[in-house]
């Protein structure tokens, strides 16, 4: 049976069925009880109609996606009645149904149970190291609505068996699937710093330093480093990401913009002011080139320190500030519009003085200041 994906491009396609004389009904014998055979014939007829309707709709490019989803599900249900829940044809019908759902639609306990069933059927049909297992295993992660450590660990072990059997023959394909797996683990809040670092190293070896896949894995490896508070390692990888020649590759450019956002935060943490200024200028240029939209929210904020005397006295406060944002993305001309008292006002001004913004551009493509930005800071003691 052919795979349900293309090994070179990793594009999923709908699965065909393993069918011999699927639609040829056996004649009834007068010497046997005809009732079960009649029921079987009825189930086969229902499946034949449902599957043919699905195939015809799939062949018609004008078929609405929702209609195709409905027909795929009907074909799966009738196929389950005809073949049985754990037949390979039923598993393929289930995959077709899941493939046609939008990614967010797939995330449910019902879809996950279906994907898990397909994994079991495929293991029995093809063996634990078969490449055919990869799609069902990915769907098992994609459909999982909430992290389940035991199930995730089991899926990872099953992935590892398949990878070990095919890494030498199909290294690029294995890396592509491992990246898809790692992205799903990330969605499920599973930290895998070693996995992302190994993917970065493998991608660089397979594709070269400037390839989009290498840039992507480097970015996520950096995010794993940051999650472990290894900011030096994160900065090192992100600086590589932003230095790559993107060659107008949209995905790489978006990753570079995201990398600059994070570098600004890390540089500020590491007190590297000169690098902050360079990154702010570059993120302003890239944001203007890619979207042209002004970014209203601050890139970097620090919360004000609660004045000690006011905390001791149990007092809360509010401060309203007005300030400008320079062409370098830094705040300036901070004015107090109103404040509960001077202590709160001083704390608020000190905080806002450290905030950083994406430099703004005017309609002529020139970097410009933003005037009279207003903000209110509330000082509340915990529990108040």
Buried (B, 14 or more C-beta within 10 A) or exposed (E): EEBBBEBEEBEBEBBEBBEEEBEEEEEEEEEEEEEEBEEBBEBBBBBBEBBEBBBEBBEEEEBEEEEBBBBBBBBBBBBBBBBEEBBBBBBBBBBBBBBBBEEEEBBBEEBBEBBBBBBEBBBEBBEEBBBBBBBBBBBBBBBBEEEEEEBBEBBBEBBEBBBEBBBEEBEBBBBBBBBBBBBBBBBBEBEBBEBBBBBBBBBBEBBEBBBBBBBBBBBBBBBBBBEEEBBEBBBEBBBBBBEBEBEEBEEBBEBBBBBBBBBBBBBBEEEBEEBBBBBBBBBBBBBBEEEEEBBEEBBBBBEBEBBEEBBEEEBBBBBBBBBBBBBBBBBEEBEBEEBBEEBBBBBBBEBBEBBBBBBBBEEEEEBBBBEEBEBEBEBEEEEE
